[in-house]
Amino acid sequence: MSAEMCQSLISRLEAKPAYLGKDQIESIMAIKVVIEKQLDDLQLEGLLVRFRQLDVSLQKEFIKLVNAEIN
């Protein structure tokens, strides 16, 4: 599964309907954990996908932080 697909699925799971029962919510959360693990396994690709999800102002701030970290 690609990082973009993982991020898309996480977004869809986070937008779950309010009428779900406790068991259904727990199932969704368990699935989300598995998908997040896959995204973490993809590491750099996952970071890039998450970066793309940020607003432009946050992307610029992130780049500043990364530059400060490596210099």
Beta strands, then each sheet from edge to edge (+ up, - down):
end
